[in-house]
Amino acid sequence: MLNKLQDHPVALQEGINIKTNSCFMKNHLLILVFFAYSLFLSGLSLSGQNQAVVIARFSNPVLVCGPETYCVDVEFQSDADNIRLFAMNVRLFFDDELLSFIGFTDFAEGYAPVSPNPPFVNYLAEGAGNTLFGFAGEAVFINGAVQLVNSGAPPIFISPDSWTKLFSICFSFDMTSINTLNNVCPAIIWDLQEDPSMGSFFPGSEGVVILMVNPEPDPPTLPVTENVIQFNWDYTCNAGFPYGQPQESDCILNPCNNESIVILPGQNLCFESEGPLIIGGDPPAFTVEALGSAFLVSPVSIVLKPGTVVKQGANMRAYISEEGCVQPQSLLMSTANMDNDFAEPDQFDSNLNLFRVYPNPTSGVFTIEFNESGEYLSAMAEVYNMSGELILRQMIVTSQVHHLDIAHAGPGFYLVRVIRNDQVGVQKLLKY
């Protein structure tokens, strides 16, 4: 059970010699007084033996220009089977020059935010964002909590082989700071040191704390050994930053960039991401000129949004691969996920008027109608959510109208992509 939240002010004053790891030996930090809130969970002992290890990470970044939001999933992995998360305190830092905290959202069934709800939002002392974490702006500290509040919900076990999403965190972003960036890679830092046994970056606090559901009735919860994977940030002693500094690792191409990305004749450029790779935007933001080549690589998914233009004589290939910009062997998009009788070519024309969808918005069932049937007999229709996840794929006949059903999906925006021989069209669809 979660104990009642207690506030513990922590004062880091000028001249304090902080001994938290080897990076801090003989470091004297100039930091003004600030307050940090600590959430304590009962019965926790990080030094306990034979505890399961649970790793937390941020993943699948999604940037939406209209409401100006940036969201990441919070995912978990364990080194043991049958691990069910009961509660965690969600403690993180970010740079206020890029992001502003909105809240936790998109919870797995049975989970919800708990006290402190809404989470505490605190600014560190002026200059501490750069001194501690290498931020360009000031550091913001978020302290909240998430818990299993409905024990009767279908159990969700943390996978030892893949990643299990339990909720998402969303931010708004400063358009003036982000609209000139080609890649968006904001650092979001878990409050846990490189050696997890040392706990929080704040002295006297354990940082990120996780409890699991005990399979036995007594006690109801058990501690775990927490670990984290930092997001666009790395632990390091370099460049004078005591805890670490930003490192671009989970980037997405910026669909809000006011300056279009143009691949010129003779250029051969590669764009890669460790998460979903989203290309284009409205107004047009990604153009491959004739005799230019663009290569897109993601281990998860690749989404072509309106505004992606590939001109006659240009070449664009996209790969589902974990090898980054090392040229993989697969062809455009992920032919491994396609039916064997539907392969995509090396080159295609991006035709944004290839088809239309209606009704839009839809309650679930919608119609695809081609503007011209042409000489093509078949096409592949796909529907992606805004995280780049494929939720529907269906072969259709281009001489007819087709009814597709996404009633099983939640409300929100989706991308409908149709591949017809050498043409690709994308339309946005809203489900209410």
BELJO-V989036 format. One record per residue. N is the residue number from 1. OMEGA is omega in degrees with one decimal (NA if undefined). Layout:
N OMEGA
N OMEGA
This chain:
1 177.2
2 172.5
3 174.0
4 -178.0
5 175.9
6 -179.9
7 179.9
8 178.8
9 178.7
10 -179.1
11 173.8
12 -172.0
13 -178.1
14 174.9
15 179.5
16 176.8
17 -174.5
18 178.2
19 179.0
20 172.2
21 -174.1
22 179.7
23 -172.2
24 -179.6
25 177.2
26 174.2
27 173.4
28 -173.2
29 175.5
30 -174.6
31 175.9
32 -176.9
33 170.5
34 -176.4
35 176.3
36 179.1
37 -177.3
38 176.8
39 -175.9
40 177.6
41 -173.7
42 171.7
43 -174.2
44 172.9
45 -177.1
46 -178.1
47 -178.1
48 -177.1
49 175.3
50 174.8
51 173.2
52 175.2
53 177.4
54 -179.3
55 175.7
56 176.4
57 167.2
58 -175.5
59 173.6
60 179.5
61 178.8
62 179.4
63 -179.6
64 -173.0
65 -175.1
66 176.7
67 178.0
68 -179.6
69 177.2
70 -175.9
71 174.5
72 173.8
73 172.2
74 -173.3
75 -175.3
76 173.9
77 -178.6
78 175.9
79 -178.0
80 176.7
81 171.9
82 175.7
83 -179.5
84 -177.0
85 176.1
86 -177.2
87 171.8
88 169.1
89 -172.6
90 -176.0
91 -176.0
92 177.2
93 172.5
94 -176.2
95 -177.5
96 176.3
97 -177.7
98 -168.0
99 169.2
100 -174.0
101 173.2
102 -179.8
103 175.8
104 -176.0
105 172.0
106 -177.3
107 168.8
108 -175.3
109 178.8
110 -176.5
111 -178.9
112 174.1
113 176.6
114 -175.8
115 3.9
116 -178.1
117 6.7
118 -179.4
119 172.7
120 176.4
121 -174.6
122 174.9
123 172.1
124 -178.5
125 -179.1
126 -179.9
127 -177.3
128 178.9
129 178.3
130 -176.0
131 -174.8
132 -167.6
133 -179.4
134 179.5
135 172.0
136 180.0
137 -179.5
138 -178.8
139 175.0
140 -179.5
141 178.4
142 176.9
143 178.3
144 -178.5
145 177.4
146 -175.1
147 169.3
148 -175.5
149 178.7
150 -178.0
151 178.5
152 178.6
153 176.6
154 -175.6
155 175.7
156 -177.7
157 179.6
158 -174.6
159 172.2
160 -173.4
161 -179.6
162 -177.0
163 -177.5
164 179.5
165 175.6
166 176.7
167 178.0
168 175.1
169 -177.9
170 178.3
171 162.4
172 -178.9
173 179.9
174 -176.0
175 -178.6
176 179.9
177 -169.9
178 -170.6
179 176.8
180 -178.8
181 172.4
182 178.9
183 178.4
184 -174.5
185 -177.7
186 177.2
187 172.1
188 -166.2
189 171.4
190 178.0
191 177.8
192 -176.4
193 -178.1
194 169.7
195 -172.4
196 -179.3
197 179.4
198 172.6
199 -171.6
200 167.4
201 176.3
202 177.0
203 176.7
204 -180.0
205 -178.9
206 177.0
207 179.1
208 -178.2
209 -178.4
210 171.1
211 175.7
212 175.0
213 177.8
214 176.8
215 176.4
216 -175.6
217 -174.9
218 -6.4
219 -175.1
220 -178.6
221 177.3
222 175.7
223 173.3
224 169.9
225 -175.9
226 169.3
227 -177.0
228 168.9
229 -177.0
230 -170.6
231 -177.9
232 -178.7
233 -175.9
234 172.5
235 179.4
236 173.9
237 -172.7
238 171.2
239 174.3
240 178.9
241 -170.6
242 -178.5
243 -177.1
244 -176.9
245 179.7
246 175.3
247 -174.4
248 -178.9
249 -178.1
250 -173.8
251 168.5
252 174.8
253 -171.7
254 178.3
255 -177.6
256 -177.7
257 179.7
258 179.8
259 -177.3
260 170.1
261 -177.0
262 174.5
263 -173.2
264 176.1
265 179.9
266 177.9
267 179.2
268 -171.7
269 179.4
270 176.9
271 -176.6
272 177.5
273 174.8
274 176.3
275 176.1
276 178.4
277 -176.8
278 -175.2
279 173.6
280 -176.5
281 -179.2
282 14.9
283 -176.4
284 -173.5
285 -177.4
286 -176.5
287 172.9
288 -179.3
289 176.7
290 -178.8
291 172.1
292 -179.4
293 175.9
294 178.9
295 -177.6
296 -175.4
297 174.4
298 176.1
299 -172.9
300 -177.1
301 178.0
302 -177.6
303 175.3
304 -179.0
305 172.7
306 -174.1
307 174.5
308 -176.4
309 175.7
310 -172.5
311 179.8
312 -179.6
313 175.9
314 -179.6
315 173.8
316 177.3
317 178.0
318 -173.3
319 166.5
320 -172.4
321 174.4
322 -175.3
323 178.9
324 -176.1
325 167.4
326 -171.0
327 173.8
328 -174.1
329 -175.4
330 -178.4
331 -174.4
332 -174.1
333 -174.0
334 -179.9
335 177.7
336 -179.9
337 -179.1
338 168.7
339 -175.1
340 -177.5
341 179.3
342 179.5
343 -178.4
344 -176.7
345 178.4
346 -177.3
347 176.2
348 172.9
349 176.1
350 -175.4
351 -175.5
352 178.1
353 -177.4
354 -175.9
355 172.5
356 178.3
357 178.0
358 -8.5
359 -179.3
360 15.9
361 180.0
362 174.8
363 179.4
364 179.5
365 177.3
366 -174.9
367 169.9
368 178.2
369 179.9
370 178.6
371 174.4
372 180.0
373 177.9
374 -176.4
375 -174.8
376 -178.4
377 -175.2
378 177.8
379 176.7
380 176.7
381 -179.6
382 176.1
383 179.5
384 169.2
385 -173.9
386 171.8
387 -180.0
388 -179.3
389 178.2
390 179.5
391 178.7
392 172.4
393 -175.5
394 173.8
395 -178.7
396 177.3
397 -169.3
398 -179.3
399 -176.5
400 167.8
401 -173.9
402 -179.8
403 177.6
404 -173.5
405 173.6
406 179.8
407 -179.1
408 -176.9
409 -179.9
410 178.1
411 178.8
412 179.8
413 176.6
414 175.5
415 176.5
416 -178.4
417 177.9
418 179.0
419 -178.9
420 -179.3
421 -176.9
422 -178.5
423 175.4
424 175.6
425 -179.6
426 174.7
427 177.6
428 -178.5
429 177.2
430 175.3
431 -179.9
432 NA
